Amino acid sequence: MKQGIHPDYHDITVHCACGNTFQTRSTKKGDIHVEICSECHPFFTGKQKLVDTAGRVDRFNKRYGKKTEAPAETPAGVEGANA
């Protein structure tokens, strides 16, 4: 390898929110904190987490959904004018 053009690799510790830690190498100095790793990810554990998508859809519809308003009534004199 050509000298002086490659970044320095450091041994670092990765800490997961589940409590798992493991060693790896990176160009970033210091420890890395992650929310999910292979010990707690549903793909690797075979367990699925239930995500509350129904609540999210209801929240979206409440905020941006169609408004159900009664149609505006036409004045009495306008209906017979075109006939």
C-alpha positions as CSV (number, residue, x, y, z in Angstrom):
1,M,0.0,0.0,0.0
2,K,1.1,3.5,-0.7
3,Q,2.2,5.3,2.5
4,G,0.6,8.5,3.7
5,I,-2.7,8.3,1.8
6,H,-4.8,5.9,3.9
7,P,-6.6,6.9,7.1
8,D,-5.5,5.5,10.4
9,Y,-7.7,2.7,11.8
10,H,-8.4,2.5,15.5
11,D,-9.8,-0.3,17.6
12,I,-13.1,0.9,18.9
13,T,-16.0,-0.4,21.1
14,V,-19.5,-0.3,19.8
15,H,-22.2,-0.1,22.5
16,C,-25.8,-1.1,21.7
17,A,-28.9,0.2,23.6
18,C,-29.7,-3.5,24.5
19,G,-26.4,-3.7,26.5
20,N,-24.4,-5.6,23.9
21,T,-20.8,-4.4,23.2
22,F,-18.3,-5.6,20.6
23,Q,-15.0,-4.5,19.2
24,T,-14.3,-3.4,15.6
25,R,-12.0,-1.1,13.7
26,S,-12.9,2.3,12.3
27,T,-11.3,5.5,11.2
28,K,-13.5,7.3,13.8
29,K,-11.8,7.7,17.2
30,G,-13.7,6.9,20.3
31,D,-16.7,4.6,21.1
32,I,-19.8,4.3,18.9
33,H,-23.3,4.1,20.5
34,V,-26.0,2.4,18.4
35,E,-29.7,1.8,19.0
36,I,-29.9,-1.7,17.4
37,C,-27.4,-4.5,16.7
38,S,-27.3,-8.1,15.6
39,E,-28.2,-9.3,19.1
40,C,-31.5,-7.4,19.3
41,H,-32.5,-6.8,15.6
42,P,-35.7,-8.8,14.6
43,F,-34.0,-10.2,11.5
44,F,-31.3,-11.9,13.5
45,T,-33.4,-12.9,16.6
46,G,-36.4,-14.2,14.7
47,K,-38.8,-12.1,16.8
48,Q,-40.9,-9.3,15.3
49,K,-41.6,-6.1,17.0
50,L,-45.2,-4.8,16.7
51,V,-45.2,-1.3,15.3
52,D,-48.2,0.8,16.0
53,T,-49.0,1.7,12.4
54,A,-52.7,2.0,13.1
55,G,-52.1,4.8,15.5
56,R,-49.9,6.6,13.0
57,V,-52.5,6.3,10.3
58,D,-55.2,7.7,12.6
59,R,-52.9,10.5,13.5
60,F,-52.3,11.3,9.8
61,N,-56.0,11.2,8.9
62,K,-56.8,13.4,11.9
63,R,-54.3,15.9,10.8
64,Y,-54.5,15.8,7.0
65,G,-57.6,13.7,6.2
66,K,-60.6,14.9,4.2
67,K,-62.9,17.1,6.1
68,T,-66.5,15.8,6.1
69,E,-68.5,18.9,5.8
70,A,-72.1,19.1,4.6
71,P,-72.4,20.6,1.1
72,A,-73.4,24.2,1.0
73,E,-77.1,24.7,0.3
74,T,-78.1,26.7,-2.7
75,P,-80.4,29.7,-2.3
76,A,-84.1,29.0,-3.2
77,G,-84.2,31.5,-6.1
78,V,-81.1,30.1,-7.9
79,E,-82.4,26.5,-8.5
80,G,-85.3,27.5,-10.8
81,A,-83.4,30.2,-12.7
82,N,-81.8,27.9,-15.2
83,A,-84.8,25.8,-16.1
